[in-house]
């Protein structure tokens, strides 16, 4: 049993290292909130693997006491059971990509984390300029989320900002995804779909920066005005309503 315990400890260490490699080698986190969700997910995986090893070792110990030793065959079976449990719980359950309707739900921390995870899942398919902007927006969302946590959720301005982050931003990316790849190079209004996406993400990044500054100044009235403007401006996603002049600062 000592050999089994030593082998299981080594396997558990290797499993933890494998999960770390998977986390690092998978979709790169664009923000702290999505990274936090991933850490919790992988932490639960490690907990399940530890529990499985404990159950298998306990079962082998009980079997050994009942039949006065499990012999070499029992050792092999126990070892294979541990390997199988680690392989299974190290693979399942897989982390699910949030759906669009679920993004703007829950508290602000949850909303930001889900939006970041969803953007990360779309990241590999995006054109290079849009990828850089998504990374930039991820950092901005972390800061914006912290600021929103300190404001009464019932404030109309908070609802407008949540729609921008949890609905309009992913809606713009989703609109681009629905365009067939062979049509994304066709120009409309002087820009093709890839350029429109990058242009739109760049503008949203600037809007998030401006919102962050207004939140820092505590100007919720100006933020509510900007929120309604953004709701109209980005509500139809890529290629939606024409742009309006930016609202004047009070």
Secondary structure, 3 states (H helix, E strand, C coil): CHHHHHHHHHHHHHHHHHHHHHHHHCCCCCCHHHHHHHHHHHHHHHHHHHHHHHHHHHHHHHHHHHHCCCHHHHHHHHHHHHHHHHHHHHHCCCCCCCCHHHHCCCCHHHHHHHHHHHHHHHHCCCCHHHHHHHHHHHHHHHHHHHHHHCCCCCCHHHHHHHHHHHHHHHHHHHHHHCCCHHHCCCCECCECHHHHHHHHHHHHHHHHHHHHHHHHHCCHHHHHHHHHHHHHHHCCCCCCCCCCCCCCCC
